Amino acid sequence: MTALTIVLTGACGGIGRAMAVAFASAGHNLVLVGRSAEALAELRDGLARSRSHRYVVADLASAAAIVELCADIADGPAIDVLVNNAGVSSFGLLAYTSDALMEQMLQLNMLAPMRLCRELMPLLLRSQNAAVINVGSSFGGIGFAGFTAYCASKFGLRGFTEALQREFANKPLAVHYLAPRAVKTAMNSDKVVAMNTELGNAADEPEVVAEAALKLLTCRNSSNRYLGWPERFFVRLNALFPAVVSGALKKQLAIILRYAKPSLISDSLPIK
Ligand SMILES: NC(=O)c1ccc[n+]([C@@H]2O[C@H](COP(=O)([O-])OP(=O)(O)OC[C@H]3O[C@@H](n4cnc5c(N)ncnc54)[C@H](OP(=O)(O)O)[C@@H]3O)[C@@H](O)[C@H]2O)c1
């Protein structure tokens, strides 16, 4: 396929790194986005055809930094694809979820992709192969105890993606929602990994998500791609019969609450 120029956020994270390797190995050119110049340079230098890639440092929690990032991208070579992959998660009871944590999750997981799509859309639409891939989560389709703020942010991202797909239905732009289930990256704390093991929830290698993203690059129609079985089935079931999924999750609630409750004296005071 044609070599594309792909803007990839969260490039130095677990899934981002696997995507960078897969995209570069397939002959695409990358604009790697992250917060550490050192980590970005090291990533770029290790990629196939390292001189075809560049990196830009940006903190996506800041609206001003996103505007600067997009101006920087506009000064460079033409772009074809935006992959909104950067994200943060947090596991714990709502009572212990601070304002700062809620805001950080909404900023990173929802507002940053929205702002990047808006700012980069004029550049993307110049390409014959224009595409956006928003990395969501199965928790963008199923509300899960202990992940209230994360679920809110990913449900928001899914709604934004659906609206964007429809707003650009008459333009040559593919908008994809790529929703992994649990993935083996640093995003998941030891508690989350232990809980998933006890609940029997499988976790994928980041390369599985990267492979799915690579396939989406060849898909000219907008799509929603949920990874993993039975998660994909439960997302559909939840959309049609949420009470059935609520009933199944209620049986797991005691286990989830055991892991979600604070374990340190210092974080045992509810946020007021
Ligand atoms: N891991 C899972 O189980 C899982 C499951 C479903 C969906 N996802 C989604 O997959 C995506 C990637 O997650 P991951 O598992 O690869 O997580 P990760 O290893 O923790 O990587 C997260 C990435 O987000 C970037 N990031 C965080 N805060 C940022 C900020 N303020 N500005 C710019 N970048 C920021 C980090 O950049 P730095 O390198 O600068 O720190 C890092 O590269 C996320 O959207 C996540 O919600 C993950």
The ligand as an SDF file (V2000), in Angstrom:
LIG
                    3D

 48 52  0  0  0  0  0  0  0  0999 V2000
   -3.6750   -1.1660   28.4220 N   0  0  0  0  0  0  0  0  0  0  0  0
   -4.9590   -1.5070   28.3760 C   0  0  0  0  0  0  0  0  0  0  0  0
   -5.4150   -2.4320   29.0680 O   0  0  0  0  0  0  0  0  0  0  0  0
   -5.8840   -0.7820   27.4380 C   0  0  0  0  0  0  0  0  0  0  0  0
   -7.1340   -1.3660   27.1550 C   0  0  0  0  0  0  0  0  0  0  0  0
   -8.0140   -0.6980   26.3170 C   0  0  0  0  0  0  0  0  0  0  0  0
   -7.6490    0.5260   25.7740 C   0  0  0  0  0  0  0  0  0  0  0  0
   -6.4370    1.0730   26.0670 N   0  0  0  0  0  0  0  0  0  0  0  0
   -6.1250    2.3800   25.4950 C   0  0  0  0  0  0  0  0  0  0  0  0
   -4.9510    2.2940   24.7170 O   0  0  0  0  0  0  0  0  0  0  0  0
   -4.2830    3.5530   24.6920 C   0  0  0  0  0  0  0  0  0  0  0  0
   -2.8040    3.3480   24.9970 C   0  0  0  0  0  0  0  0  0  0  0  0
   -2.6870    2.7780   26.2880 O   0  0  0  0  0  0  0  0  0  0  0  0
   -1.4020    1.9430   26.7890 P   0  0  0  0  0  0  0  0  0  0  0  0
   -1.9190    0.6940   27.3640 O   0  0  0  0  0  0  0  0  0  0  0  0
   -0.3750    1.8950   25.7410 O   0  0  0  0  0  0  0  0  0  0  0  0
   -0.9410    2.8570   28.0020 O   0  0  0  0  0  0  0  0  0  0  0  0
    0.5100    3.3560   28.4370 P   0  0  0  0  0  0  0  0  0  0  0  0
    1.5220    2.3150   28.1690 O   0  0  0  0  0  0  0  0  0  0  0  0
    0.3300    3.8350   29.8410 O   0  0  0  0  0  0  0  0  0  0  0  0
    0.7640    4.5900   27.4630 O   0  0  0  0  0  0  0  0  0  0  0  0
   -0.0040    5.7330   27.5710 C   0  0  0  0  0  0  0  0  0  0  0  0
    0.5610    6.7860   26.6460 C   0  0  0  0  0  0  0  0  0  0  0  0
   -0.2190    7.9800   26.8220 O   0  0  0  0  0  0  0  0  0  0  0  0
    0.6670    9.0710   26.8720 C   0  0  0  0  0  0  0  0  0  0  0  0
    0.2160   10.1760   27.7240 N   0  0  0  0  0  0  0  0  0  0  0  0
   -0.2580   10.1130   28.9840 C   0  0  0  0  0  0  0  0  0  0  0  0
   -0.4780   11.3560   29.4540 N   0  0  0  0  0  0  0  0  0  0  0  0
   -0.1130   12.2130   28.4530 C   0  0  0  0  0  0  0  0  0  0  0  0
   -0.0880   13.6240   28.3220 C   0  0  0  0  0  0  0  0  0  0  0  0
   -0.4930   14.4270   29.3200 N   0  0  0  0  0  0  0  0  0  0  0  0
    0.3250   14.1530   27.1470 N   0  0  0  0  0  0  0  0  0  0  0  0
    0.7490   13.3680   26.1440 C   0  0  0  0  0  0  0  0  0  0  0  0
    0.7460   12.0170   26.2080 N   0  0  0  0  0  0  0  0  0  0  0  0
    0.3220   11.4580   27.3460 C   0  0  0  0  0  0  0  0  0  0  0  0
    1.9350    8.5340   27.4910 C   0  0  0  0  0  0  0  0  0  0  0  0
    2.9580    9.3830   27.0330 O   0  0  0  0  0  0  0  0  0  0  0  0
    4.4080    9.4770   27.6940 P   0  0  0  0  0  0  0  0  0  0  0  0
    5.2010    8.4740   26.9330 O   0  0  0  0  0  0  0  0  0  0  0  0
    4.8160   10.8650   27.4590 O   0  0  0  0  0  0  0  0  0  0  0  0
    4.2450    9.1090   29.1490 O   0  0  0  0  0  0  0  0  0  0  0  0
    2.0100    7.1250   26.9510 C   0  0  0  0  0  0  0  0  0  0  0  0
    2.7470    7.0890   25.7670 O   0  0  0  0  0  0  0  0  0  0  0  0
   -5.0120    4.4270   25.7100 C   0  0  0  0  0  0  0  0  0  0  0  0
   -5.8860    5.2920   25.0460 O   0  0  0  0  0  0  0  0  0  0  0  0
   -5.7940    3.4190   26.5410 C   0  0  0  0  0  0  0  0  0  0  0  0
   -6.9530    3.9780   27.1330 O   0  0  0  0  0  0  0  0  0  0  0  0
   -5.5440    0.4440   26.8640 C   0  0  0  0  0  0  0  0  0  0  0  0
  1  2  1  0
  2  3  2  0
  2  4  1  0
  4  5  1  0
  4 48  2  0
  5  6  2  0
  6  7  1  0
  7  8  2  0
  8  9  1  0
  8 48  1  0
  9 10  1  0
  9 46  1  0
 10 11  1  0
 11 12  1  0
 11 44  1  0
 12 13  1  0
 13 14  1  0
 14 15  2  0
 14 16  1  0
 14 17  1  0
 17 18  1  0
 18 19  2  0
 18 20  1  0
 18 21  1  0
 21 22  1  0
 22 23  1  0
 23 24  1  0
 23 42  1  0
 24 25  1  0
 25 26  1  0
 25 36  1  0
 26 27  1  0
 26 35  1  0
 27 28  2  0
 28 29  1  0
 29 30  1  0
 29 35  2  0
 30 31  1  0
 30 32  2  0
 32 33  1  0
 33 34  2  0
 34 35  1  0
 36 37  1  0
 36 42  1  0
 37 38  1  0
 38 39  2  0
 38 40  1  0
 38 41  1  0
 42 43  1  0
 44 45  1  0
 44 46  1  0
 46 47  1  0
M  CHG  2   8   1  16  -1
M  END
$$$$
